[in-house]
Amino acid sequence: MTKPQKANEAVIERTIHEMMDDVVETDATAAGTNVVKSFVHYDIKGTYGIITGRCFLVLLKNGEIWEYPIEYHSSIKGKCGYYECNKAYVMCNNKDHIRAVQPRG
């Protein structure tokens, strides 16, 4: 799966990492484990790479995969739209997401 190359996507990724890396580390420490890797994942549809969803995926040393949903809020009454990353994780059960984060071995 290819990652979008748009400049705004790079800004979103950097911002999500700035906001979420400390949150994820705190959650992992509370769970008694460590973060192996984390990244913004895109659900992509079609040959044109239409983004249908985003989430922040985290692979932990204990093998668990956490997913922090990223939601887009559309512009309303002249106010700009914005992205929001939920600071509460859910256990990942999406097979595509699991395949994207687990190391090949």
CNS distance restraints for C-alpha pairs under 8 A (distance, minus, plus):
assign (resid   1 and name CA) (resid  44 and name CA) 7.98 0.50 0.50
assign (resid   3 and name CA) (resid  42 and name CA) 7.20 0.50 0.50
assign (resid   4 and name CA) (resid   9 and name CA) 6.84 0.50 0.50
assign (resid   4 and name CA) (resid  49 and name CA) 7.48 0.50 0.50
assign (resid   5 and name CA) (resid   9 and name CA) 7.02 0.50 0.50
assign (resid   5 and name CA) (resid  10 and name CA) 7.50 0.50 0.50
assign (resid   6 and name CA) (resid  10 and name CA) 6.81 0.50 0.50
assign (resid   7 and name CA) (resid  11 and name CA) 6.53 0.50 0.50
assign (resid   8 and name CA) (resid  12 and name CA) 6.21 0.50 0.50
assign (resid   9 and name CA) (resid  13 and name CA) 6.17 0.50 0.50
assign (resid  10 and name CA) (resid  14 and name CA) 6.22 0.50 0.50
assign (resid  11 and name CA) (resid  15 and name CA) 6.05 0.50 0.50
assign (resid  12 and name CA) (resid  16 and name CA) 6.03 0.50 0.50
assign (resid  13 and name CA) (resid  17 and name CA) 6.24 0.50 0.50
assign (resid  13 and name CA) (resid  39 and name CA) 7.86 0.50 0.50
assign (resid  13 and name CA) (resid  40 and name CA) 6.17 0.50 0.50
assign (resid  14 and name CA) (resid  18 and name CA) 6.20 0.50 0.50
assign (resid  15 and name CA) (resid  19 and name CA) 6.17 0.50 0.50
assign (resid  16 and name CA) (resid  20 and name CA) 5.73 0.50 0.50
assign (resid  16 and name CA) (resid  40 and name CA) 7.76 0.50 0.50
assign (resid  16 and name CA) (resid  56 and name CA) 7.95 0.50 0.50
assign (resid  16 and name CA) (resid  85 and name CA) 7.26 0.50 0.50
assign (resid  17 and name CA) (resid  21 and name CA) 5.36 0.50 0.50
assign (resid  17 and name CA) (resid  39 and name CA) 7.78 0.50 0.50
assign (resid  18 and name CA) (resid  22 and name CA) 7.97 0.50 0.50
assign (resid  19 and name CA) (resid  23 and name CA) 7.48 0.50 0.50
assign (resid  20 and name CA) (resid  24 and name CA) 5.97 0.50 0.50
assign (resid  20 and name CA) (resid  87 and name CA) 7.43 0.50 0.50
assign (resid  21 and name CA) (resid  25 and name CA) 6.19 0.50 0.50
assign (resid  22 and name CA) (resid  26 and name CA) 6.13 0.50 0.50
assign (resid  23 and name CA) (resid  27 and name CA) 6.21 0.50 0.50
assign (resid  23 and name CA) (resid  87 and name CA) 7.17 0.50 0.50
assign (resid  24 and name CA) (resid  28 and name CA) 6.03 0.50 0.50
assign (resid  24 and name CA) (resid  35 and name CA) 7.74 0.50 0.50
assign (resid  24 and name CA) (resid  58 and name CA) 7.95 0.50 0.50
assign (resid  25 and name CA) (resid  29 and name CA) 6.07 0.50 0.50
assign (resid  25 and name CA) (resid  34 and name CA) 7.21 0.50 0.50
assign (resid  25 and name CA) (resid  35 and name CA) 6.76 0.50 0.50
assign (resid  26 and name CA) (resid  30 and name CA) 6.19 0.50 0.50
assign (resid  27 and name CA) (resid  31 and name CA) 6.27 0.50 0.50
assign (resid  28 and name CA) (resid  32 and name CA) 6.24 0.50 0.50
assign (resid  28 and name CA) (resid  33 and name CA) 5.26 0.50 0.50
assign (resid  28 and name CA) (resid  34 and name CA) 5.53 0.50 0.50
assign (resid  28 and name CA) (resid  35 and name CA) 6.59 0.50 0.50
assign (resid  28 and name CA) (resid  60 and name CA) 7.56 0.50 0.50
assign (resid  29 and name CA) (resid  33 and name CA) 5.63 0.50 0.50
assign (resid  29 and name CA) (resid  34 and name CA) 6.48 0.50 0.50
assign (resid  33 and name CA) (resid  60 and name CA) 6.70 0.50 0.50
assign (resid  33 and name CA) (resid  61 and name CA) 6.06 0.50 0.50
assign (resid  33 and name CA) (resid  62 and name CA) 6.27 0.50 0.50
assign (resid  34 and name CA) (resid  60 and name CA) 5.68 0.50 0.50
assign (resid  34 and name CA) (resid  61 and name CA) 5.39 0.50 0.50
assign (resid  34 and name CA) (resid  62 and name CA) 7.70 0.50 0.50
assign (resid  35 and name CA) (resid  58 and name CA) 6.91 0.50 0.50
assign (resid  35 and name CA) (resid  59 and name CA) 6.15 0.50 0.50
assign (resid  35 and name CA) (resid  60 and name CA) 4.56 0.50 0.50
assign (resid  35 and name CA) (resid  61 and name CA) 6.06 0.50 0.50
assign (resid  36 and name CA) (resid  58 and name CA) 7.57 0.50 0.50
assign (resid  36 and name CA) (resid  59 and name CA) 5.51 0.50 0.50
assign (resid  36 and name CA) (resid  60 and name CA) 5.20 0.50 0.50
assign (resid  36 and name CA) (resid  61 and name CA) 5.68 0.50 0.50
assign (resid  37 and name CA) (resid  58 and name CA) 5.89 0.50 0.50
assign (resid  37 and name CA) (resid  59 and name CA) 5.40 0.50 0.50
assign (resid  37 and name CA) (resid  60 and name CA) 7.21 0.50 0.50
assign (resid  38 and name CA) (resid  56 and name CA) 7.01 0.50 0.50
assign (resid  38 and name CA) (resid  57 and name CA) 5.50 0.50 0.50
assign (resid  38 and name CA) (resid  58 and name CA) 4.32 0.50 0.50
assign (resid  38 and name CA) (resid  59 and name CA) 6.31 0.50 0.50
assign (resid  39 and name CA) (resid  56 and name CA) 5.66 0.50 0.50
assign (resid  39 and name CA) (resid  57 and name CA) 5.56 0.50 0.50
assign (resid  39 and name CA) (resid  58 and name CA) 6.82 0.50 0.50
assign (resid  40 and name CA) (resid  54 and name CA) 6.91 0.50 0.50
assign (resid  40 and name CA) (resid  55 and name CA) 5.75 0.50 0.50
assign (resid  40 and name CA) (resid  56 and name CA) 4.44 0.50 0.50
assign (resid  40 and name CA) (resid  57 and name CA) 6.23 0.50 0.50
assign (resid  41 and name CA) (resid  54 and name CA) 5.64 0.50 0.50
assign (resid  41 and name CA) (resid  55 and name CA) 5.37 0.50 0.50
assign (resid  41 and name CA) (resid  56 and name CA) 6.01 0.50 0.50
assign (resid  41 and name CA) (resid  57 and name CA) 6.55 0.50 0.50
assign (resid  41 and name CA) (resid  97 and name CA) 7.58 0.50 0.50
assign (resid  41 and name CA) (resid 100 and name CA) 7.98 0.50 0.50
assign (resid  42 and name CA) (resid  51 and name CA) 6.40 0.50 0.50
assign (resid  42 and name CA) (resid  52 and name CA) 7.53 0.50 0.50
assign (resid  42 and name CA) (resid  53 and name CA) 5.89 0.50 0.50
assign (resid  42 and name CA) (resid  54 and name CA) 4.67 0.50 0.50
assign (resid  42 and name CA) (resid  55 and name CA) 6.79 0.50 0.50
assign (resid  43 and name CA) (resid  51 and name CA) 5.78 0.50 0.50
assign (resid  43 and name CA) (resid  52 and name CA) 5.45 0.50 0.50
assign (resid  43 and name CA) (resid  53 and name CA) 4.93 0.50 0.50
assign (resid  43 and name CA) (resid  54 and name CA) 6.09 0.50 0.50
assign (resid  44 and name CA) (resid  49 and name CA) 5.41 0.50 0.50
assign (resid  44 and name CA) (resid  50 and name CA) 5.41 0.50 0.50
assign (resid  44 and name CA) (resid  51 and name CA) 4.58 0.50 0.50
assign (resid  44 and name CA) (resid  52 and name CA) 5.70 0.50 0.50
assign (resid  44 and name CA) (resid  53 and name CA) 7.32 0.50 0.50
assign (resid  45 and name CA) (resid  49 and name CA) 5.70 0.50 0.50
assign (resid  45 and name CA) (resid  50 and name CA) 5.17 0.50 0.50
assign (resid  45 and name CA) (resid  51 and name CA) 6.40 0.50 0.50
assign (resid  45 and name CA) (resid  52 and name CA) 6.58 0.50 0.50
assign (resid  46 and name CA) (resid  50 and name CA) 6.35 0.50 0.50
assign (resid  53 and name CA) (resid  70 and name CA) 7.71 0.50 0.50
assign (resid  53 and name CA) (resid  71 and name CA) 7.85 0.50 0.50
assign (resid  54 and name CA) (resid  69 and name CA) 6.85 0.50 0.50
assign (resid  54 and name CA) (resid  70 and name CA) 5.43 0.50 0.50
assign (resid  54 and name CA) (resid  71 and name CA) 7.26 0.50 0.50
assign (resid  55 and name CA) (resid  67 and name CA) 6.45 0.50 0.50
assign (resid  55 and name CA) (resid  68 and name CA) 5.69 0.50 0.50
assign (resid  55 and name CA) (resid  69 and name CA) 4.55 0.50 0.50
assign (resid  55 and name CA) (resid  70 and name CA) 4.86 0.50 0.50
assign (resid  55 and name CA) (resid  85 and name CA) 7.79 0.50 0.50
assign (resid  56 and name CA) (resid  67 and name CA) 5.73 0.50 0.50
assign (resid  56 and name CA) (resid  68 and name CA) 4.96 0.50 0.50
assign (resid  56 and name CA) (resid  69 and name CA) 6.36 0.50 0.50
assign (resid  56 and name CA) (resid  70 and name CA) 6.97 0.50 0.50
assign (resid  56 and name CA) (resid  85 and name CA) 7.89 0.50 0.50
assign (resid  57 and name CA) (resid  65 and name CA) 7.00 0.50 0.50
assign (resid  57 and name CA) (resid  66 and name CA) 5.87 0.50 0.50
assign (resid  57 and name CA) (resid  67 and name CA) 4.77 0.50 0.50
assign (resid  57 and name CA) (resid  68 and name CA) 6.48 0.50 0.50
assign (resid  57 and name CA) (resid  97 and name CA) 7.61 0.50 0.50
assign (resid  57 and name CA) (resid 101 and name CA) 7.05 0.50 0.50
assign (resid  58 and name CA) (resid  65 and name CA) 5.56 0.50 0.50
assign (resid  58 and name CA) (resid  66 and name CA) 5.07 0.50 0.50
assign (resid  58 and name CA) (resid  67 and name CA) 6.41 0.50 0.50
assign (resid  58 and name CA) (resid 101 and name CA) 7.45 0.50 0.50
assign (resid  59 and name CA) (resid  63 and name CA) 6.69 0.50 0.50
assign (resid  59 and name CA) (resid  64 and name CA) 6.20 0.50 0.50
assign (resid  59 and name CA) (resid  65 and name CA) 4.73 0.50 0.50
assign (resid  59 and name CA) (resid  66 and name CA) 6.65 0.50 0.50
assign (resid  59 and name CA) (resid 101 and name CA) 6.45 0.50 0.50
assign (resid  59 and name CA) (resid 102 and name CA) 7.11 0.50 0.50
assign (resid  60 and name CA) (resid  64 and name CA) 5.41 0.50 0.50
assign (resid  60 and name CA) (resid  65 and name CA) 6.20 0.50 0.50
assign (resid  60 and name CA) (resid  66 and name CA) 7.87 0.50 0.50
assign (resid  64 and name CA) (resid  91 and name CA) 7.52 0.50 0.50
assign (resid  65 and name CA) (resid  91 and name CA) 6.17 0.50 0.50
assign (resid  65 and name CA) (resid  92 and name CA) 5.53 0.50 0.50
assign (resid  65 and name CA) (resid  98 and name CA) 7.16 0.50 0.50
assign (resid  65 and name CA) (resid 101 and name CA) 7.86 0.50 0.50
assign (resid  66 and name CA) (resid  89 and name CA) 5.87 0.50 0.50
assign (resid  66 and name CA) (resid  90 and name CA) 5.75 0.50 0.50
assign (resid  66 and name CA) (resid  91 and name CA) 4.87 0.50 0.50
assign (resid  66 and name CA) (resid  92 and name CA) 5.32 0.50 0.50
assign (resid  67 and name CA) (resid  89 and name CA) 5.36 0.50 0.50
assign (resid  67 and name CA) (resid  90 and name CA) 5.32 0.50 0.50
assign (resid  67 and name CA) (resid  91 and name CA) 6.14 0.50 0.50
assign (resid  67 and name CA) (resid  92 and name CA) 5.40 0.50 0.50
assign (resid  68 and name CA) (resid  85 and name CA) 6.62 0.50 0.50
assign (resid  68 and name CA) (resid  86 and name CA) 5.74 0.50 0.50
assign (resid  68 and name CA) (resid  87 and name CA) 6.54 0.50 0.50
assign (resid  68 and name CA) (resid  88 and name CA) 6.41 0.50 0.50
assign (resid  68 and name CA) (resid  89 and name CA) 4.68 0.50 0.50
assign (resid  68 and name CA) (resid  90 and name CA) 6.53 0.50 0.50
assign (resid  69 and name CA) (resid  85 and name CA) 5.85 0.50 0.50
assign (resid  69 and name CA) (resid  86 and name CA) 5.56 0.50 0.50
assign (resid  69 and name CA) (resid  89 and name CA) 7.51 0.50 0.50
assign (resid  70 and name CA) (resid  83 and name CA) 6.65 0.50 0.50
assign (resid  70 and name CA) (resid  84 and name CA) 5.56 0.50 0.50
assign (resid  70 and name CA) (resid  85 and name CA) 4.28 0.50 0.50
assign (resid  70 and name CA) (resid  86 and name CA) 6.29 0.50 0.50
assign (resid  71 and name CA) (resid  83 and name CA) 5.60 0.50 0.50
assign (resid  71 and name CA) (resid  84 and name CA) 5.24 0.50 0.50
assign (resid  71 and name CA) (resid  85 and name CA) 6.35 0.50 0.50
assign (resid  71 and name CA) (resid  86 and name CA) 7.84 0.50 0.50
assign (resid  72 and name CA) (resid  81 and name CA) 7.23 0.50 0.50
assign (resid  72 and name CA) (resid  82 and name CA) 5.82 0.50 0.50
assign (resid  72 and name CA) (resid  83 and name CA) 4.42 0.50 0.50
assign (resid  72 and name CA) (resid  84 and name CA) 6.34 0.50 0.50
assign (resid  73 and name CA) (resid  81 and name CA) 5.42 0.50 0.50
assign (resid  73 and name CA) (resid  82 and name CA) 5.34 0.50 0.50
assign (resid  73 and name CA) (resid  83 and name CA) 6.11 0.50 0.50
assign (resid  73 and name CA) (resid  84 and name CA) 7.56 0.50 0.50
assign (resid  74 and name CA) (resid  80 and name CA) 7.34 0.50 0.50
assign (resid  74 and name CA) (resid  81 and name CA) 4.43 0.50 0.50
assign (resid  74 and name CA) (resid  82 and name CA) 6.77 0.50 0.50
assign (resid  75 and name CA) (resid  79 and name CA) 5.33 0.50 0.50
assign (resid  75 and name CA) (resid  80 and name CA) 4.68 0.50 0.50
assign (resid  75 and name CA) (resid  81 and name CA) 4.00 0.50 0.50
assign (resid  75 and name CA) (resid  82 and name CA) 7.57 0.50 0.50
assign (resid  76 and name CA) (resid  80 and name CA) 7.11 0.50 0.50
assign (resid  76 and name CA) (resid  81 and name CA) 7.36 0.50 0.50
assign (resid  92 and name CA) (resid  97 and name CA) 7.33 0.50 0.50
assign (resid  92 and name CA) (resid  98 and name CA) 6.96 0.50 0.50
assign (resid  93 and name CA) (resid  97 and name CA) 7.75 0.50 0.50
assign (resid  93 and name CA) (resid  98 and name CA) 7.11 0.50 0.50
assign (resid  94 and name CA) (resid  98 and name CA) 6.21 0.50 0.50
assign (resid  95 and name CA) (resid  99 and name CA) 6.10 0.50 0.50
assign (resid  96 and name CA) (resid 100 and name CA) 6.19 0.50 0.50
assign (resid  97 and name CA) (resid 101 and name CA) 6.42 0.50 0.50
assign (resid  98 and name CA) (resid 102 and name CA) 6.03 0.50 0.50
